[in-house]
Amino acid sequence: MNKKVLVIIAAIVVVVLIAVGVLVFLPKKASAPSKTTTSTGAVIVATASVNIKDMAFSPATITVKKGTKITWTNQDSVSHTVSPIVGDPGETLANGKTKSLIFAQVGKFPYHCNLHPEMIGYVVVTE
Ligand SMILES: [Cu+2]
């Protein structure tokens, strides 16, 4: 093998090594997320809605997949809340106002209106 061929082969090897190095160290483009992520990092896989109408939650029981964001909308003229049975009732929703919660854990979650405790609803979260 003559020197010219060796030099050409060496040059090709160097070019290939540089190309590989550039490809390896190029910043990778961020792939578009397939799921919506909130500012708190919670992942929303779906959305669902519950209406508050005629002094009741409708549907009274809603079954959703884990990671679903549920939005309640008060369609009554009187104010309501969407509150845990025990604990901080949270904000009061006037007519037309909404409240959204993301359910990240599997389970059955009862809730009520803190102003009208007979108004009871359930969120059932499945895998
Ligand atoms: Cu109420």
Boltz pocket constraint, residues with backbone or C-beta under 6 A from the ligand:
constraints:
  - pocket:
      binder: B
      contacts: [[A, 79], [A, 80], [A, 81], [A, 113], [A, 114], [A, 115], [A, 116], [A, 119]]
      max_distance: 6.0
